[in-house]
Amino acid sequence: MRALAGSRVPAATIPAVLVLGLMSGTSADGIDAALVELDGVPPGLRWRIVHRASTPYPPDLRAEVFACFRPESGTVDRLCALNFALGRAFADAALACICAAGLQPGDVQLIGSHGQTLWHTPTGRDASTLQLGEAAIIAERTGITTISNFRARDMAAGGQGAPLVAYVDTLLFGHPALTRTALNIGGIANFTYLPSHSPLSTPPSVESEVGSGERAFAFDTGPGNMLIDDAVRRLTGGTQHYDRDGAIAARGRVHDGLLAELMAHPYLAQRPPKTTGRETFGAQFGEQVWQRGTALGLSGEDIVATLTAFTAASIAQAHRAFLPRLPDEVIVSGGGARNATLMHFLAQALAPARVRTSDELGMPVEAKEAVAFAVLAYETWHGRPGNLPAATGARHAVVLGSITPGQPERAHAAAPTGQVTEAINPASRDIDRLSALEIVDVINAEDRRVAEAVATQREALAQAIDAIAERIRQGGRLIYVGAGTSGRLGVLDASEMPPTYNTSPAQVIGLIAGGPAALTRSIEGAEDDVEQGRADIVAAGVNARDCVMGIAASGRTPYVLGALAEARARGALTLGLTCNDDTPLHRAADIVIAPVVGPEVISGSTRMKAGTATKLVLNTISTGVMVKLGKTFGNLMVDLQATNSKLRERAKRIVAQACSVSLDEATRLLAQCDGEVKTAIVSHLARITPAQARARLKATGGVVRKAIEET
């Protein structure tokens, strides 16, 4: 399988076959999407990743997924509803990825959706598998033919339905001289054994042997990130969902006794083909390990470190026990590849094999499984088998999956479902032919729609103002989170609060994807980093008193969705600001403000009408909150600090207007009150001393009108 040159397809170019792969693993963090250009026939299949994205599950949906993992709470009615909810989430993720690539749904020929595995019984009389994420919903919402339910056909042919990525691994990572394993560390760890093959011979495939006489095969080794994630959630009370960079494990010590007990698990000794999942290494097993570690007197960090060592040791044991020989290289993908402590343990346990990430071979570690299901969909569409019997144990190779036809007329719509901001505006279709005056008129006519769109959100705006003001009174903060134009507008609004309303710089803050450097230049890929969104919320110390507003014109920005998911997990009030209807942001926020301003004058340039709407909304919210907090008297800014000559003159005018006195009298009042505008107004209008005015202001929370009306 050869990679095509380049990394991105121009929006105007429609490739021969463009396939979108969707995957949610056993960790159930969210949905990985990979848009892949495919051409040719195995083993000469050519591929290119056009775009990839990761969309976290909204907290409520993720909680429902985890509830349905458990037999005692996964009732038939909940599973039924979850199937459709996941279908909508997968469709949203697909459309967001297509849009971010600068393409339209009509440019994509197929979607390959793995779905979310809820239960998997690989062997025995009741062998079966269940993946949810209704394909009919995906096909209906996107208009694109969707291939799903890949595992069932392999099981019908006597296989275990996994690992299916093994077939793609043979195409991606086979090498003429090196023996490799392609190791994926998701919730569960699995690898594909890839013996070396001559460049003139057929690479390992669903039916052939390789030149060395050895077969490619694959199996699940046991837990990957699943038990580590479970322990991290227990240790942090649910505020962290995984061990970022392996930092928690690095602080702990591996307990050899507990590790030995874990390594005695019967699954590890079972010979392949074999698969496993949450039914074996899920929350129930995690609870047992946590209780055992606690009984041994281990700290939470020690338990995380020991489970990290367990993942590495079980992977290494599988390599040594079940392979003809140790490979030359181990190519690691999946979320576990980002865990530095786990990778260190692996390098030690698998020496002298060289441990590398798939990044080094041009395959982003987070993208491999999504790419794999794009490839499997492509093979199914062409009527070719997609399983590797030596990996799954199937009696023979089979064509995988179920095909749900799309709706071509919907797939060729002007923009993805709900992406009004990305649609083509007929009013400006020929703007490049207009004179400068005509251009101004077109833009001005479109801008008139902005205030009307914001006005439709009046009730949501009022709800947001009241909720934010109440939390700030309790010591909370307002935190804006955004990327690109949205992020810059959030930082701008936050930065204007201290000089305008004398707030603490820490009371209203702005976070932008890519950090401060992104204020003046584009930071490539920053908006797609879900985990950085989470990390920035953690670094800001967000707690239950805070308000976090995610700003995303599209309503789909992964950085923003990650930040809101983490904020909600910490008990903060979450708010969303988008210029589209029915987006992932709507499901990630407690209060959503969605002024739908329509297509932009320049297609996709959300710095225009969407940017203007964002500025209006933020101005309305922050101003309304400041009024509620008593930062004004009437419409006068009375909580300013006169720190320069311009502000001192403004202070005089405010006191003069509020007290209906001359500028000279206002100057005298301010001098008596040490330059304090509020104190001067209350002292004069309530006819009390400056000291009494200060006491009244303190008693009324700084609200001038209340302090005066105490009289």
ABEGO torsion letter per residue (X at the ends): XBBBBEABBBAABBBABBBBBBBBBAAGAEBBBBBBBBBEBOAABBBBBABBBBBBBBAAAAAAAAAAABAAABBAAAAAAAAAAAAAAAAAAAAAAAAAAGBBAAABABBBBAEBBABBBABEAABBBBBBGBAAAAAAAAGBBBBBGAAAAAAAAGBAGOBAAAAAAAAAABBAABBBBBBBBBABBBBBBBBBBBAABBBBBAABBBAAGBBBBBBBAEBBAAAAAAAAAAAAGGABABBBGGAAAAABBBBAAAAAAAAABAAAABBOBBBBBAAAABAAAAAAAAAAAAAAGBBAAAAAAAAAAAAAAAAAAAAAAABABBBABBBBBEAAAABAAAAAAAAAAAOABBBBBAAAAGBBAAAAAAAAAAAAAAAAAAGBBABBAAAAGBABBBBBEBBBBBBAAAAABABBBGBAAABBBAAAAAAAABBAAAAAAAAAAAAAAAAAAAAAAAAAAAAAAAAAAAAAAAGBBBBBBBBEAAAAAAAAAAAAAAAAAGBBAAABBBBBBGEAAAAABBBBGAAABAAAAAAAAAAAGBBAABBBBBBBAAGABAAAAAAAAAAAAAGBBBBBBBABBGBAAAAABABBBBBBAEBBABBGBAABAAAAAAAAAAAAAAAAAAAAAGABBEABBAABBBABAAAAAAAAAAAAAAAGBBAAAAAAAAAAAGGBAAAAAAAAAAGBBAAAAAAAAAAAGGBAAAAAAAX
